[in-house]
């Protein structure tokens, strides 16, 4: 049985993007990116909403693939391309990446079944789709990377109005000031 992981970079004040939709302030350095790669290796399926999927398609053809030396970016691209992807969208007509299927609606029961029948972990990316999974009680762990910047508003990493019992199970600080916090989500 796989675990469902919600992993995001966010500002110190809890946003994944600022009020203008920018998230360039969250770009991980080499140390953080290498750590993220190790967390992503066991993930067999990534679940995305449309906007996060469109952002992540960069890794299908880009991500440092044009360099001779292995880098955290090129390693991540290889990890990402090797995983299955599910995109939840009512507006996309098709998907442009390999190993990707399109679902029109988020179905909590279908995801519950997928968790029970998979041998690898699943990762959910994007606060919109993650809020639905959190509300349905499907997320097992939060992996938050707190970037040392306050953006003053924007899209929150966690849904407003949802109460969660969290147990800190791991943490780490990085040289650039980013903090990693891993929480088990209580039931």
GULUM-840429 format. One record per residue (C-alpha): z, y, x. Coordinates in steps of 0.02 Angstrom, whole numbers, plus 50000, padded with zeros to 5 digits. Example, Ala and Ser with C-alpha at 12.3 -4.5 7.8 and 13.67 -1.06 7.14 Angstrom:
+-------+-------+-------+
!    c3 !    c2 !    c1 !
+-------+-------+-------+
! 50390 ! 49775 ! 50615 !
! 50357 ! 49947 ! 50684 !
+-------+-------+-------+
***
This chain:
+-------+-------+-------+
!    c3 !    c2 !    c1 !
+-------+-------+-------+
! 50000 ! 50000 ! 50000 !
! 49951 ! 50169 ! 50067 !
! 50051 ! 50329 ! 50066 !
! 49981 ! 50492 ! 50000 !
! 50004 ! 50633 ! 50126 !
! 49983 ! 50818 ! 50093 !
! 49951 ! 50903 ! 50259 !
! 49917 ! 51089 ! 50276 !
! 49930 ! 51234 ! 50396 !
! 50016 ! 51382 ! 50314 !
! 50089 ! 51551 ! 50354 !
! 50276 ! 51575 ! 50377 !
! 50281 ! 51653 ! 50204 !
! 50199 ! 51499 ! 50127 !
! 50013 ! 51535 ! 50106 !
! 49861 ! 51433 ! 50159 !
! 49748 ! 51584 ! 50145 !
! 49781 ! 51769 ! 50129 !
! 49742 ! 51879 ! 49978 !
! 49560 ! 51900 ! 50037 !
! 49536 ! 51712 ! 50057 !
! 49545 ! 51716 ! 50248 !
! 49630 ! 51580 ! 50349 !
! 49566 ! 51620 ! 50524 !
! 49747 ! 51656 ! 50574 !
! 49783 ! 51469 ! 50552 !
! 49661 ! 51401 ! 50683 !
! 49759 ! 51272 ! 50784 !
! 49761 ! 51279 ! 50973 !
! 49725 ! 51124 ! 51079 !
! 49905 ! 51061 ! 51076 !
! 49921 ! 51073 ! 50886 !
! 49747 ! 51002 ! 50859 !
! 49786 ! 50850 ! 50968 !
! 49945 ! 50819 ! 50868 !
! 49849 ! 50833 ! 50704 !
! 49723 ! 50705 ! 50769 !
! 49861 ! 50578 ! 50795 !
! 49924 ! 50606 ! 50618 !
! 49747 ! 50588 ! 50548 !
! 49701 ! 50426 ! 50638 !
! 49784 ! 50309 ! 50510 !
! 49708 ! 50400 ! 50361 !
! 49572 ! 50296 ! 50277 !
! 49529 ! 50414 ! 50134 !
! 49532 ! 50603 ! 50117 !
! 49545 ! 50680 ! 49943 !
! 49480 ! 50857 ! 49921 !
! 49448 ! 50989 ! 49792 !
! 49279 ! 51076 ! 49803 !
! 49329 ! 51224 ! 49912 !
! 49423 ! 51119 ! 50040 !
! 49279 ! 50994 ! 50046 !
! 49153 ! 51132 ! 50077 !
! 49263 ! 51195 ! 50220 !
! 49281 ! 51021 ! 50294 !
! 49094 ! 50980 ! 50293 !
! 49088 ! 51073 ! 50459 !
! 49156 ! 50915 ! 50539 !
! 49006 ! 50811 ! 50483 !
! 48889 ! 50896 ! 50607 !
! 48997 ! 51018 ! 50705 !
! 49169 ! 51014 ! 50778 !
! 49134 ! 51016 ! 50964 !
! 49003 ! 50879 ! 50956 !
! 48887 ! 50978 ! 51071 !
! 49003 ! 50972 ! 51222 !
! 49002 ! 50841 ! 51359 !
! 49191 ! 50833 ! 51373 !
! 49302 ! 50757 ! 51240 !
! 49403 ! 50890 ! 51153 !
! 49528 ! 50887 ! 51011 !
! 49392 ! 50958 ! 50900 !
! 49264 ! 50824 ! 50943 !
! 49398 ! 50689 ! 50921 !
! 49443 ! 50759 ! 50751 !
! 49260 ! 50761 ! 50699 !
! 49246 ! 50577 ! 50745 !
! 49406 ! 50534 ! 50650 !
! 49349 ! 50634 ! 50498 !
! 49175 ! 50556 ! 50494 !
! 49253 ! 50382 ! 50504 !
! 49357 ! 50405 ! 50346 !
! 49307 ! 50394 ! 50165 !
! 49309 ! 50553 ! 50062 !
! 49332 ! 50586 ! 49876 !
! 49288 ! 50759 ! 49809 !
! 49353 ! 50817 ! 49641 !
! 49234 ! 50947 ! 49569 !
! 49154 ! 50991 ! 49404 !
! 49033 ! 51113 ! 49487 !
! 48957 ! 51016 ! 49632 !
! 48799 ! 50921 ! 49588 !
! 48810 ! 50808 ! 49741 !
! 48897 ! 50787 ! 49908 !
! 48819 ! 50815 ! 50078 !
! 48924 ! 50704 ! 50190 !
! 48925 ! 50518 ! 50225 !
! 49059 ! 50404 ! 50154 !
! 49091 ! 50529 ! 50014 !
! 49097 ! 50507 ! 49826 !
! 49108 ! 50639 ! 49691 !
! 49232 ! 50630 ! 49547 !
! 49223 ! 50755 ! 49405 !
! 49408 ! 50752 ! 49360 !
! 49571 ! 50716 ! 49447 !
! 49636 ! 50553 ! 49374 !
! 49819 ! 50519 ! 49419 !
! 49811 ! 50337 ! 49362 !
! 49654 ! 50302 ! 49465 !
! 49741 ! 50379 ! 49617 !
! 49897 ! 50276 ! 49584 !
! 49788 ! 50120 ! 49583 !
! 49699 ! 50173 ! 49742 !
! 49868 ! 50196 ! 49829 !
! 49923 ! 50021 ! 49775 !
! 49763 ! 49936 ! 49831 !
! 49729 ! 50018 ! 49999 !
! 49793 ! 49964 ! 50168 !
! 49779 ! 50137 ! 50245 !
! 49857 ! 50305 ! 50207 !
! 49771 ! 50437 ! 50102 !
! 49771 ! 50622 ! 50135 !
! 49753 ! 50756 ! 50003 !
! 49687 ! 50923 ! 50061 !
! 49689 ! 51088 ! 49972 !
! 49832 ! 51163 ! 49872 !
! 49741 ! 51155 ! 49704 !
! 49711 ! 50968 ! 49702 !
! 49876 ! 50935 ! 49793 !
! 49971 ! 51027 ! 49656 !
! 49903 ! 50903 ! 49529 !
! 49954 ! 50755 ! 49637 !
! 50126 ! 50831 ! 49669 !
! 50153 ! 50863 ! 49483 !
! 50104 ! 50681 ! 49447 !
! 50231 ! 50619 ! 49575 !
! 50098 ! 50540 ! 49685 !
! 50128 ! 50629 ! 49851 !
! 50240 ! 50530 ! 49970 !
! 50249 ! 50651 ! 50117 !
! 50219 ! 50834 ! 50157 !
! 50157 ! 50877 ! 50332 !
! 50170 ! 51065 ! 50349 !
! 50116 ! 51164 ! 50501 !
! 50200 ! 51334 ! 50491 !
! 50097 ! 51462 ! 50586 !
! 50196 ! 51612 ! 50653 !
! 50116 ! 51744 ! 50544 !
! 50160 ! 51819 ! 50376 !
! 50009 ! 51863 ! 50269 !
! 50099 ! 51942 ! 50122 !
! 50012 ! 51847 ! 49983 !
! 49866 ! 51735 ! 49941 !
! 49853 ! 51552 ! 49895 !
! 50023 ! 51464 ! 49906 !
! 50039 ! 51299 ! 49998 !
! 50151 ! 51230 ! 49860 !
! 50129 ! 51253 ! 49673 !
! 50235 ! 51385 ! 49590 !
! 50357 ! 51320 ! 49461 !
! 50364 ! 51141 ! 49528 !
! 50533 ! 51084 ! 49590 !
! 50530 ! 50955 ! 49731 !
! 50670 ! 50861 ! 49817 !
! 50622 ! 50848 ! 50000 !
! 50700 ! 50754 ! 50146 !
! 50658 ! 50814 ! 50321 !
! 50604 ! 50662 ! 50423 !
! 50524 ! 50742 ! 50576 !
! 50495 ! 50911 ! 50656 !
! 50417 ! 50982 ! 50812 !
! 50385 ! 51151 ! 50890 !
! 50227 ! 51196 ! 50986 !
! 50197 ! 51318 ! 51127 !
! 50100 ! 51438 ! 51015 !
! 50250 ! 51455 ! 50897 !
! 50183 ! 51337 ! 50763 !
! 50314 ! 51224 ! 50685 !
! 50277 ! 51051 ! 50614 !
! 50388 ! 50993 ! 50470 !
! 50372 ! 50820 ! 50394 !
! 50458 ! 50788 ! 50228 !
! 50477 ! 50635 ! 50119 !
! 50453 ! 50684 ! 49937 !
! 50596 ! 50623 ! 49826 !
! 50565 ! 50545 ! 49658 !
+-------+-------+-------+
***
